[in-house]
Amino acid sequence: MNKLEIIKNKIYTEKEAAYNTLQMWRFKEEKIVFTNGCFDIVHRGHLEYLAKASDLGHKLIMGLNTNASVQRLKGPNRPINDEYSRALLLASLNFIDMVIFFDEETPYDLIKFVQPDYLVKGSDYNAEDIVGYDIVKAKGGEIVTLDFIEGFSSTGIINKIKNT
């Protein structure tokens, strides 16, 4: 299998398609880390956040907002990059093991399906307010918040380009 095929095989459009892989990881008692977001323009802040998240367990699953979901959250001019391009870029990172699209307002149903051992979001969230907190806590998992790197955001990059 060539490298591009390996990357593409990490992308799942429906959560049910990931079921067998998740079951295998569970059987091997591998700790699963879950995070989610739009990741419209991937930058240094994203990379450092995702690398730190992956260090928490054995497998990192990325819940990725679909195009429609990003538009509902961020407006009609977003996303800048389409969902497949965003997924392909994220799946190419060696520390991301699976990318699963979700179209809902929140990844709650996806988190319920994945049942991660660690749920990770940025430190701009209070742990108790993070979507899926109840699911992960109920199974004895941990909610982890990670600090962002100052000065790095997709919106900041877009605004900088608009103002030049």
Secondary structure, 3 states (H helix, E strand, C coil): CCHHHHHHCCEECCHHHHHHHHHHHHHCCCCEEEEEECCCCCCHHHHHHHHHHHCCCCEEEEEEECHHHHHHHHCCCCCCCCHHHHHHHHHCCCCCCEEEEECCCCCHHHHHHHCCCEEEEECCCCHHHCCCHHHHHHCCCEEEEECCCCCCCHHHHHHHHHCC
